[in-house]
Amino acid sequence: MIKNIKINYGDAVRDLQTLIRQPSVSAKNQGMVECANLVAQIMLNAGIDTKLLYLSNNDKYTEAEEEDNNSSNIPSPPATQPPGLLSLPPPIVYGEVKSKSNPNGKTILFYNHYDVQPIEPIELWDKNPFSGNIEGNYIFGRGAADDKGELIARIKALEYYIKKTNDVPCNVKFVVEGEEEIGSVHLKEYISLYKEKFKCDGVIWESGFVDTRGRPIISLGQKGILSIEIVSKGPCRDAHSSLAVLIENPAWSLVRLLNTLRDNNGKILIENWYNEVRDFTDEEISLIEKEPFDEDALKKEYSVSSFISNAKGIEVKKAFAGMPTCNISGLVSGYVGEGSKTVLPSITIARLDFRLVPDMVPQIQFERLKKHIRKYWLSKSNNDNNNTTIEIRLLGAEPAARTSINHPFVNIIKEAAVEVYGDAIINVSSAGTGPMYYFNKLLGVPSVCIGGTDIPNRLHSPNEYMRIDLLNKTIKCMVVILEKFAFSC
Amino acid sequence: MIKNIKINYGDAVRDLQTLIRQPSVSAKNQGMVECANLVAQIMLNAGIDTKLLYLSNNDKYTEAEEEDNNSSNIPSPPATQPPGLLSLPPPIVYGEVKSKSNPNGKTILFYNHYDVQPIEPIELWDKNPFSGNIEGNYIFGRGAADDKGELIARIKALEYYIKKTNDVPCNVKFVVEGEEEIGSVHLKEYISLYKEKFKCDGVIWESGFVDTRGRPIISLGQKGILSIEIVSKGPCRDAHSSLAVLIENPAWSLVRLLNTLRDNNGKILIENWYNEVRDFTDEEISLIEKEPFDEDALKKEYSVSSFISNAKGIEVKKAFAGMPTCNISGLVSGYVGEGSKTVLPSITIARLDFRLVPDMVPQIQFERLKKHIRKYWLSKSNNDNNNTTIEIRLLGAEPAARTSINHPFVNIIKEAAVEVYGDAIINVSSAGTGPMYYFNKLLGVPSVCIGGTDIPNRLHSPNEYMRIDLLNKTIKCMVVILEKFAFSC
């Protein structure tokens, strides 16, 4: 074990600036391969065995299962995407360092991403979003925290260890994807394809927050999601609204249908919706009770005077960690532009996202939703079925994931965090969604979020930043995690 | 009375072509004054005493009440809008012919408009929309029927009479406005301002249809309208939809509110909404019974298999003529573009139009709507009021109008129509809306629609046309109307 960790943090700041200056907006396919190559170069420089992984077009498993034990230590990553693969998703930057002293020991996997959110609205940025400019303790730019800052912290922890000891205390893998900001659309496929390569004993998740009192929030779960679109169709073309006396308006049909899905306390009214919802364990409840949650700050941020169902205290925290939702994310029909238009619209569209919790299965929930709609639609009291048709489309689905608070991996992370930060908060689950389930399920390992992103963060917003002191602390924390993980067996 | 009416119809076609070739799109303020001048010139050439009327800026009544008995017979209309009035609405082309033989007799007023709908979508026109090209029995172009064709028919009827007899059988007035296609926004003001000038005993409305069997439909009424916007506001900015577990979504609040306004049989659930609805008289019912209505053609046109409440036969016709509606003309919230966005929208907007019937008062109905929303919003079972605010905006309002079928004016028109067309249909009210109420109420006179627009018309659509045979028949019908009207006292 290394005593007196003294890291050259300057390197981390410079490498993070370099990485921010390479745009990599997955939503616009902007600079993706360039950024993957840059990440690979930084990883190679750190002493990590690195390659770019692709989903092969025709024979998926040919390249994937090829043994790479004999690959050279520092291979050149391809300068551009291989020919014939131009229509493939962005590559995963894969890195590996085997422990010489402990080659049959455990393996930790860092999951990160090199893609960033779009920069819009650009007019709200004080500086060029890809400048990586430093002001005092802050590095500004798109991706500064999410997720280039977190990624650099992990690479630098490895680099420190390798340079200091010419070894690592445990086996380490990196999976750095390029589609996290567009829903990790191919990650499940990547994990299935490279299951052997990604084999590990625990995953350190790409994100992690530090609260306003400097305590890292170690989060153990993510909600799942079911995203759907409902299209209600009435007359075959827009009609003059004088015909509304005879022809049913698909907007009315949709309003009535939507109204059957959820009550005004947020309860979802679809039959059996909550059947598989896993109750919190007593231990989880007591953790949730301890978790800080600044209700007033959240209310103030969004100018709301109370929460749904007037929830307070423990109810707010339980809802955040483990309550399913049914949210209208989009609605459109007819005309709401300048002036007014007396139109009876031909079509009305609603988009909804349902947050799911363990152990809800997205496909089963989708079937329940369809059954609910079918039943409602065909019910005797409903005459919408006469003239309106309803179509339901699945837009996306990810199951929820939650690592047990009793898993030894969680304790290792917590101990490391307390050692570096003096304190740490365990969060049973985030309210957001990510592809954690695929790691937990396909690789059969626990995943834990820990990172250095300031809580009043501007992730996905203008003037995103990374705090340099937190970047440094995160590097240190990752070093301690590596050591504690290695010596925990 | 003129026997053997022989009109030089060629003049009518040429003048209509000239008028079509002058664009006059009120929505874009395109060619309005130019078209008003052209109409005035055609009216002057026909022997009609013509001037352009404006709404004066400062002293409304100075110009309006000025006596124009001494005006020269053929005044030059102003070449452009008078200086200082540039921001005023388009002028009304006002025309007058006094009967020499019967100066103290009755006065008939023709209400028409010289503005037209926009030509979009322009790619669906087979020819230049302002070409006025003739193919066989058809004159094509924007405004060919609505309303330049109808206007020319009336002017030509007058011209024929004046040239033939050097007189007219009754006093005649023309009110030709330039804002009909944008909701006659200043017509009420014009009528109030020029009430004395517009004094008459009956109004021939700007539009009128001839059915597929060649029978003119004499329509006696128009529904009113109340157009509103409801804005539901939630969090002060769009939030990530993971927060939907705590923060209420204004789209949900609006869906619930909308759902309280109308049931799935089209019934409006607002308290007292139907209080003033005037029942059909027995005579109206028996007229409605006789009225032809091609249910199958309408269903086929819009690909619907049945009507609201499964209405059939007399119920369809009663609904069309006299049932109020509540229609959603626009809905918007969040995001329904490419991909999906997990957003909890800050704002949701609905536009609604309510068709009104005699004797509903738009302002009273608006108050009832507001009261309904207030009551619902503050009800104990509703907790939307905690975090969502609702704003209601009035976008437009016009009362309904219906001329009594017993009014002698109606009988005169019908007799003339039967004489020219061999048959005629009396329609108690159109399902659409127009400013008929202001003539009926402010001038205290009956209004009747009769015209020559082919029923499979393309009003407001590409390839609008006027049938030359119907144009000619309409001119003849107007001549007969003038005579019957003159000699009816």
Interface residues (C-beta under 8 A of the other chain):
Chain A: A27 I182 G183 K223 I225 S227 E229 G234 P235 C236 R237 A239 H240 S241 S242 L243 A244 V245 L246 I247 E248 N249 A251 W252 S253 V255 R256 L258 N259 R262 N264 N265 G266 L298 Y302 S303 V304 S305 S306 F307 I308 S309 N310 A311 V316 A319 F320 M323 T325 C326 N327 I328 S329 G330 L331 V332 S333 G334 Y335 V336 G339 S340 K341 T342 V343 L344 P345 T348 I349 R351 D353 R355 N382 N383 D384 N386 N387 L395 G396 S430 A431 G432 T433 H460
Chain B: I182 K223 I225 S227 E229 G234 P235 C236 R237 A239 H240 S241 S242 L243 A244 V245 L246 I247 E248 N249 A251 W252 S253 V255 R256 L258 N259 R262 N264 N265 G266 L298 Y302 S303 V304 S305 S306 F307 I308 S309 N310 A311 V316 A319 F320 M323 T325 C326 N327 I328 S329 G330 L331 V332 S333 G334 Y335 V336 G339 S340 K341 T342 V343 L344 P345 T348 I349 R351 D353 R355 N382 N383 D384 N386 N387 L395 G396 S430 A431 G432 T433
